[in-house]
Amino acid sequence: MNTPRNAVVVGISADGYESALEFAVAEAKRTTRPLHLVHVLQLPAGEAYAGVYGGALETANATLSAALETAERLIGLEVPVSGEVIDNGWTVDNLARRTANDHLVVLQHRALSRVHRLFTGSIVQGVAGRSHVPVVSVPEGWSARAHTPAVVTAAVQNPVEAPALLRIAFEEARSRGAKLVVLHAWWLASGYDVVVVDNTFRAEWTERTHEEIEPVLKPLRAEFPEVDVTVEVRHAPPLQAVLDAAEVSDLLVLGRRHHLLPLGSHLGPVARGALAHATSPVMITPELAVATDSVSEPEPKESSVGGQLAPML
């Protein structure tokens, strides 16, 4: 079938998709992009023989049809809606590979037990770690809040790598008519924080952070004058700060781990923790180009997340 390009793609799971679909419908309406629903049929090894496959495919088609009916009812005639069942390959591989030319991938984070997740893995984390486009994880049971103003929070560590991520955050804030909070959290390595940090140290760190991030924000403020921007510096473990921010945000924007860093996953501990526990939708941006000629790299700060003000990993 001919699938749309530059679409908002939402993964439809037999285990639940309602919250992800609500978010994706709103995104498609706001950006006037096509909405495309994808259900990946994945049979356990040893069960893919004809009898089981036929029944599973019938169930998959029924799941997709029900989701399409809901999407069309919610979206009306504002943007085109389409869908497909993919019955070959693996869920993570298909979603990451087949959406390279799309605008956004939206997935629902399921509240699975730790034991269940140990054996099944996390589809959301797998796709977010490999996708060529931003991925939004929507917690199971989430629903949009009716409050004004809306809030988009972008978590950063290093100004050298922040401009591309912040541009996405500014665009998201503008399209939602939302306030943008640029969050930087810091915490010294274990044992040193209690000994070293006092009010003077906190004030100095906050002042230096503002000095480092403002040159990055200045051109974006000029380009997006309608976006109300504040910088929040928190003395707290980064994951705790991010999860606290999620409680009052409509969208949390995080960067993906750099591909040259060691150890398999392209998601760092903060991103993985946010995907697993945040109460708001979490956007993971793909690895983005860095404009190093406009911002001089600051001296590194020693912190529990590797120092410097970069997209939180």
C-alpha positions in Angstrom: 0.0 0.0 0.0 1.0 3.6 -0.5 1.8 5.0 3.0 2.0 8.7 3.6 5.2 10.6 4.2 6.0 13.3 6.8 3.2 11.8 8.8 2.5 11.4 12.5 2.9 7.7 13.0 1.3 6.0 16.0 2.0 2.4 17.1 -1.2 0.4 17.8 -0.7 -2.4 20.2 -3.2 -5.1 21.1 -2.3 -4.4 24.8 -3.6 -0.8 24.5 -3.1 2.4 22.5 -5.7 4.9 23.6 -3.4 7.5 25.2 -0.9 7.4 22.4 -3.7 7.7 19.8 -5.2 10.8 21.7 -1.7 12.4 21.6 -1.1 11.6 18.0 -4.5 12.9 16.9 -3.9 16.2 18.6 -0.4 16.4 17.0 -1.8 15.6 13.5 -4.5 18.3 13.9 -2.1 20.9 15.2 0.5 20.3 12.5 -2.0 19.4 9.7 0.0 16.3 8.9 -1.4 12.9 7.9 -2.0 10.4 10.7 -0.8 6.9 10.0 -1.6 3.9 12.3 0.8 0.9 12.4 0.2 -2.4 14.0 3.1 -4.8 13.9 2.2 -8.5 14.1 5.0 -10.4 15.9 4.5 -14.1 16.7 6.7 -15.9 19.2 9.2 -18.3 17.8 7.7 -21.7 17.2 4.1 -20.4 16.8 4.3 -18.9 13.3 2.7 -21.9 11.6 -0.3 -21.4 9.3 -3.1 -22.1 11.8 -1.8 -19.7 14.5 -0.8 -17.1 11.9 -4.2 -16.9 10.4 -5.9 -16.3 13.7 -3.3 -13.8 14.8 -3.6 -11.8 11.5 -7.3 -11.7 11.9 -7.0 -10.3 15.4 -4.4 -7.8 14.2 -6.7 -6.5 11.5 -9.5 -6.2 13.9 -7.3 -4.3 16.3 -6.2 -1.9 13.6 -9.8 -1.4 12.3 -11.1 -0.5 15.8 -8.2 2.0 16.2 -8.8 3.5 12.7 -12.5 4.0 13.6 -11.6 5.8 16.8 -9.0 8.0 15.0 -11.4 9.0 12.2 -14.1 9.9 14.8 -11.6 12.0 16.8 -9.9 13.7 13.8 -12.9 14.3 11.6 -12.0 15.5 8.1 -9.2 17.7 9.2 -6.3 15.4 8.0 -6.1 12.1 6.2 -6.0 8.9 8.3 -4.5 5.6 7.2 -3.3 2.4 8.7 -1.4 -0.8 8.0 -0.6 -4.2 9.6 3.0 -5.2 9.2 3.4 -9.0 9.5 7.1 -9.5 8.9 10.1 -8.7 11.0 10.3 -7.3 14.5 8.4 -4.4 16.1 11.4 -2.2 17.0 13.1 -2.7 13.6 10.0 -2.1 11.6 9.0 1.1 13.5 12.5 2.5 13.4 13.3 1.7 9.8 10.0 2.4 8.1 9.4 5.8 9.7 12.6 7.4 8.6 10.8 9.9 6.3 8.0 10.7 8.8 7.5 13.6 11.2 7.1 11.8 14.5 6.5 8.4 16.0 4.1 8.1 18.9 4.1 5.0 21.2 2.3 4.1 24.4 4.4 3.1 27.4 2.7 0.2 29.0 2.8 -0.3 32.8 4.4 -3.7 32.7 5.9 -5.5 35.7 9.7 -5.6 36.0 9.7 -9.3 35.4 7.5 -9.0 32.3 9.7 -6.2 30.9 12.9 -8.3 31.6 11.7 -10.9 29.1 9.9 -8.7 26.6 12.2 -5.6 26.7 10.9 -2.1 26.1 9.6 -1.4 22.6 9.5 2.3 23.4 13.1 2.4 24.5 14.2 0.3 21.5 12.5 2.6 19.0 13.6 5.8 20.7 17.2 4.5 20.7 17.2 3.9 16.9 14.7 6.2 15.3 15.7 8.8 12.7 12.8 11.0 13.8 11.6 12.2 17.3 9.8 9.6 19.3 7.1 10.5 21.9 6.4 8.0 24.7 2.9 8.5 26.1 2.2 6.9 29.5 -0.7 4.4 29.7 -3.7 6.2 31.1 -2.5 9.7 30.2 -5.0 12.3 28.9 -4.4 15.9 27.9 -4.9 18.4 30.7 -7.1 21.4 30.3 -5.0 24.2 31.8 -3.4 27.5 30.7 -0.7 28.0 29.9 0.6 24.7 28.6 4.2 23.9 29.5 7.0 22.3 27.5 10.2 21.4 29.4 13.5 20.8 27.6 16.2 19.3 29.8 19.8 20.2 28.8 23.3 19.9 30.1 25.8 21.3 27.5 25.2 24.5 25.4 27.4 23.2 22.6 24.9 20.4 21.9 21.7 22.2 23.1 20.8 24.4 20.1 19.2 21.6 17.9 17.3 20.1 20.8 16.2 23.6 21.9 15.0 24.5 18.4 12.6 21.5 18.6 11.5 22.5 22.0 10.8 26.1 20.8 8.8 24.7 17.9 6.8 22.4 20.1 6.1 25.3 22.5 5.0 27.6 19.7 2.7 25.1 18.1 1.0 24.5 21.5 0.9 28.1 22.6 3.0 26.9 25.6 5.5 28.3 28.0 9.0 26.8 27.6 11.1 25.8 30.6 14.8 25.1 29.9 15.8 22.8 32.8 19.3 22.1 34.0 19.8 19.8 36.9 23.1 19.2 38.6 24.4 16.9 41.4 28.0 16.3 42.4 29.4 12.8 42.4 28.4 10.6 45.4 29.9 11.8 48.7 31.0 15.2 47.5 27.7 16.9 47.2 27.0 17.0 51.0 30.6 18.2 51.7 31.0 20.8 49.1 27.6 22.3 48.3 26.4 25.3 50.2 24.2 28.3 49.3 27.2 30.2 47.8 28.2 27.2 45.7 24.6 26.8 44.4 24.4 30.5 43.6 27.6 30.4 41.7 26.6 27.3 39.7 23.2 28.9 38.9 24.9 32.1 37.7 27.4 30.3 35.5 24.6 28.1 34.0 22.7 31.2 33.0 25.8 32.7 31.5 26.4 29.6 29.4 22.9 29.0 28.1 21.9 32.6 27.3 24.1 32.8 24.2 22.3 29.7 22.9 18.9 31.0 23.7 19.4 34.5 22.3 18.9 33.7 18.6 16.0 31.3 19.4 14.3 34.0 21.5 14.6 36.3 18.4 13.3 33.7 16.1 10.4 32.6 18.4 9.4 35.9 20.0 5.9 34.6 20.9 7.4 31.8 23.2 7.7 32.7 26.8 11.0 31.1 28.0 12.5 30.6 31.5 15.6 28.9 32.6 15.4 26.7 35.7 18.5 25.5 37.4 17.9 22.8 40.0 20.3 21.3 42.5 19.0 17.7 42.4 19.8 14.4 40.8 19.0 14.9 37.1 16.4 12.0 36.8 14.6 13.3 39.9 14.5 16.8 38.5 13.2 15.5 35.1 10.5 13.4 36.7 9.4 16.3 38.9 9.2 18.5 35.8 7.1 15.9 34.1 4.4 16.4 36.8 3.7 19.9 35.6 4.6 19.6 31.9 2.5 18.8 28.8 5.7 17.5 27.0 9.2 16.7 28.2 11.9 17.0 25.6 15.2 15.0 26.0 18.1 14.4 23.7 19.5 11.0 22.7 22.9 9.7 23.7 25.7 10.4 21.3 26.4 7.4 19.0 30.1 7.5 19.7 29.6 6.8 23.4 30.3 3.3 24.5 27.9 0.6 25.6 25.1 -0.5 23.3 22.1 1.7 24.1 21.8 5.1 22.6 19.7 6.2 25.5 21.4 7.3 28.7 20.1 6.7 32.2 18.1 9.9 32.4 16.3 9.2 29.2 15.6 5.6 30.1 14.3 6.6 33.5 12.1 9.3 32.1 10.6 6.8 29.5 9.9 4.3 32.3 8.5 6.6 34.9 7.4 10.1 33.6 3.8 11.0 34.0 3.8 13.2 31.0 4.6 12.4 27.3 8.3 12.3 26.7 9.9 13.3 23.4 13.3 11.7 22.6 15.0 13.6 19.8 17.4 11.7 17.5 21.1 12.6 17.4 21.1 16.1 16.0 23.7 18.2 14.3 25.8 20.4 16.5 26.6 24.0 15.5 30.0 24.4 17.2 31.0 27.7 15.5 28.4 29.9 17.3 29.1 28.8 20.9 32.4 28.3 22.6 32.6 25.2 24.7 32.8 25.9 28.4 35.1 24.3 30.8 33.5 21.0 32.1 31.7 20.9 35.4 32.1 17.8 37.5 28.6 16.3 38.0 26.9 13.0 38.3 25.9 13.0 34.7 29.3 13.7 33.1 29.4 17.5 33.5 28.5 20.4 31.3 25.1 21.7 30.1 24.2 19.2 27.3 20.9 17.6 26.2 20.0 15.4 29.1 20.7 11.8 28.3 
